[in-house]
Amino acid sequence: MAQYEFTKDLETGNAIIDREHRELIRAVNRLLEACSQGKGRSAMDETIKFLNNYVQQHFSHEEQLQRQNSYPTFTAHRAFHEQYKRTLREITGRLSVSGPTIAELANLNQHISLLILHIRTEDKKLGAFLKQA
């Protein structure tokens, strides 16, 4: 199964955000690996739990930085985070119940692609803003 990579074009210029994005991508890759290797449900559930918790923690850190620096599009950024977390919980919940079906893996990959796009666009804007703040 394809793995995701933290490439230069995903760097925001903020060390904390970039470090957490790297860890998010590692967590996603661990989940995809667990799914593709047919690991037991307990291994997959542990990875799912970590991924959901880490997404929650990372988004919370980003939002804290935005509030502290009066980021002008905080409300929209936070709304994306809330919807993303909700959908990720739904997808990973179904993965946990039904296992890594082709349909659920496609949903997961589509959702991860949305996160990558968000990093490449919105989080890079945030990084540039924080550099100037």
C-alpha positions in Angstrom: 0.0 0.0 0.0 1.2 3.5 -0.8 2.9 5.4 2.0 2.7 9.2 2.5 5.8 11.3 2.8 6.4 14.6 4.5 8.0 16.5 1.6 9.5 20.0 1.5 6.3 21.5 0.0 4.4 20.6 3.2 6.7 22.6 5.4 5.0 25.6 7.0 8.1 27.2 8.5 6.9 26.6 12.0 9.0 24.0 13.8 6.1 22.8 16.1 3.6 22.5 13.4 6.0 20.8 11.0 7.1 18.3 13.7 3.5 17.4 14.4 2.7 17.1 10.7 5.6 14.6 10.3 4.2 12.6 13.2 0.7 12.7 11.8 2.0 11.3 8.5 3.9 8.6 10.4 0.7 7.7 12.2 -1.2 7.5 9.0 1.4 5.3 7.5 1.4 3.0 10.5 -2.4 2.6 10.1 -2.1 1.9 6.4 0.6 -0.6 7.1 -1.4 -2.4 9.7 -4.3 -2.6 7.3 -2.3 -3.9 4.4 -0.5 -6.5 6.5 -3.7 -7.9 7.9 -2.5 -7.2 11.4 -4.9 -8.2 14.2 -7.8 -6.0 15.2 -6.1 -5.0 18.4 -3.0 -3.7 16.6 -5.2 -1.8 14.1 -7.4 -0.4 16.9 -4.3 0.8 18.9 -3.1 2.6 15.8 -6.6 4.1 15.1 -6.8 5.4 18.7 -3.3 7.0 18.4 -4.1 8.6 15.1 -7.4 10.1 16.3 -5.8 11.3 19.6 -2.9 12.8 17.7 -5.1 14.6 15.3 -7.0 16.1 18.2 -3.8 17.1 20.0 -2.3 18.6 16.8 -5.4 20.6 15.9 -5.6 21.9 19.4 -2.0 23.1 19.2 -2.6 24.8 15.9 -5.7 26.5 17.2 -3.9 27.7 20.3 -1.2 29.3 18.2 -3.9 30.9 16.1 -5.8 32.3 19.1 -2.5 33.6 20.7 -1.6 35.4 17.5 -5.1 36.6 16.5 -5.1 34.7 13.2 -7.6 36.3 11.0 -9.2 33.1 9.5 -9.2 31.2 12.8 -13.0 30.5 12.7 -12.8 28.9 9.2 -9.6 27.0 10.1 -11.2 25.6 13.3 -14.4 24.6 11.4 -12.2 22.6 9.0 -10.5 20.9 12.0 -13.9 20.0 13.6 -15.3 18.5 10.4 -12.0 16.7 9.7 -11.9 15.1 13.2 -15.6 14.0 13.0 -15.1 12.4 9.6 -11.8 10.7 10.6 -13.6 9.2 13.7 -16.4 7.9 11.4 -14.0 6.3 8.9 -11.7 4.8 11.5 -14.7 3.6 13.4 -15.9 1.7 10.4 -12.4 0.3 9.8 -12.4 -1.0 13.3 -15.7 -2.7 12.9 -15.5 -4.0 9.4 -11.8 -4.3 8.9 -9.8 -2.7 6.1 -12.3 -3.1 3.2 -11.4 -1.6 -0.1 -14.1 0.9 0.2 -13.0 2.0 3.7 -9.3 2.2 2.7 -10.4 4.4 -0.3 -12.3 6.6 2.1 -9.3 6.9 4.4 -7.0 7.7 1.6 -9.3 10.4 0.3 -9.5 11.8 3.8 -5.8 11.8 4.2 -5.4 13.6 0.8 -7.7 16.3 2.1 -5.4 16.7 5.1 -2.4 16.9 2.8 -4.1 19.6 0.7 -5.0 21.5 3.9 -1.4 21.4 5.1 -0.1 22.5 1.6 -2.5 25.5 1.5 -4.1 26.6 4.8 -1.3 25.5 7.2 1.3 27.1 5.0 -0.6 30.4 5.2 -0.7 30.0 8.9 3.0 29.4 9.0 3.7 32.5 7.0 1.4 34.5 9.3 3.1 33.2 12.4 6.5 34.2 11.0 5.3 37.8 10.7 3.5 37.9 14.0 
